[in-house]
Amino acid sequence: MEKFIVTPKEDKSVTMTIRIDRALQEEYNDLAVKTNHSRNELISMALQYALDHMELKDE
């Protein structure tokens, strides 16, 4: 019989506290219900999208 091998889960996430406008939070709450994604998932996706599409300009 082969062994059932369990390896440690790699946790890449961190906890971070931010302050956002209440209206923005409500929009994410509504979107979470509509898409069946957690609010945290949606915000993380949005942050990654912003980084991937950001352009920095020198003044």
Beta strands, then each sheet from edge to edge (+ up, - down):
end
